[in-house]
Amino acid sequence: MPAPQRRRLGVCVDTCHVFSAGYDLVSDYEGVWARFDGVIGRSRLRVMHLNDSKTPLGSRRDRHELIAEGSLGELPFRRIMCDERLARVPKLIETPKLEDAVKTYTRMLARLKGYQADHPPKEVSRRRTAKRVRRLPEA
């Protein structure tokens, strides 16, 4: 990629996509981010889509599940919400809507904030980073 365009490149990390592609956020969280840093670079990370996966690691199928209710489980989301390196990265909840989208997103947001409240990042206040988790607007 030519340098002028390379400077403008930003990426979105989707937790389900990463897991389905074979990057193990459950057992090798630090390794996944080390690989990301080496290949893409953390400075290019612009946003994250938070969602669990209905399919197993490396399945190559993008099937979103409610946060902490799929193959990823709770641990990677706790780590993401408490990872100081990700504190300023906007995070979007991208889960199934179920019968009531607002109720589902409210439940997912409360879950994520709970993870953060259990182990708040050291240098960034909980209040400030909690606002970084947003739900997607209705389609």
N, C-alpha and C positions, 0 to 999 in steps of 0.2 A: 504494500500500500504506500503511495507517495506520502512524504512527510507532511505536507499541508493538511491532507485528509486525516492522517494518523493522529494529529494533535486534537482533532475534533471527535475522535472515536470514544464512545462511552458504551458501557454494557449494563444489562440487567441480569441479575442472577435469580433464577426461579428455583426454589428448593426442590420441587418435584422433578423438574427437568434435570437438574444436576444429579439427583439420586437415580433417576431412571436411566441416565447416561452412564452410570456405573461409578460415580464419585460418592464414596461412603461417608456422608455427613454424620452418621451414627458412630461408627467405629474409628474413623480416621478424620475427624473434623479438622485438626491442625494440618494434616497432610493435604487435604483438599484445598485449604486456603494457601498453603505453601505452593502448591502446583498452580493455583490461580495467579498468585503473585509472580511466579516465574514465567508464566506464559503470557498473561494478559496485563497484569499489574493492578494493584489495588487502587491506584489513582484513577483508573478508568471505570471503576464500579460507581454507577450513578444511582441505582435503585435496586431493591430486592422485592421479589414476589414471594410471599410466605404462604406455603401450602404443603400439606402432607401428600403422600402418594398412596394410591390404592394398590399399586403394583410393587413387586419386590425390586431390590437393588439391581440395576443393570437391565431391567426389562425392556427398555427402549419404548415404553408406552407412557404417554402423558395423561394420567388419570388422577386428577386432583382429589384430595380428601380433606376433611376438616383437620385443622392443626392439632397434632398430637393424637390423632385417631386413626392413623394409617401405619404404613411400614416404617416411616421415620420415627414415629413416637415423639415423646416429649423432649428428650435430651437435646437434640440439635436446636430446637427452638429456644430452649432455656439458654443454651450457649450463645446463640445469635443475639438474643435480647440483652445479654450481659457482656458481650464482647465489645470492649472499648474501641477496637478498630472499626467496628460497624456502627458505633453510636450515632454518627452524623449521616449515615446512609438512610434515605427514606425507604420505608418498608410498606408495601401494599398487601393487604389481605386478599388473597385470590383463591377462595375456597368455594365449594358448592353452596348454593344459596338456600337449599331446602325449601320448606313451605313459606317461610318469612325471612327474606334477605336481611332486613334490618336487625331482627332478633338474632339471626345467625352471626352476622358481622359483629354485633354487640358482644355476643358470647366469646367469639374469637379474640376480639380486642381485649376483653377482660382477662382472658387466659394469658395473652402475651404480656399485658401489664403486670399480671401476677408473677410471671417468671422474672420480670425485671425488678419488681418490688422485693422478691426473695433475695436477690443478689444484685443490687444496683451498681452500675459502673462507677469506678472510683472518681474519675475526673469530670464526669458530666452528671448533672442532677437528674433524678428520676423524672421530675416534672418536664424537663426540657426534652428528654429523649422519648418519653411516652407520647408526646404530641407527634413524633415522627412516624408513628404507626397509624396509617389511615386506611379506611375502607374505600373500595372502588365505588364510583357513582353508579347508580342504576343504569342499565343499558336500555 
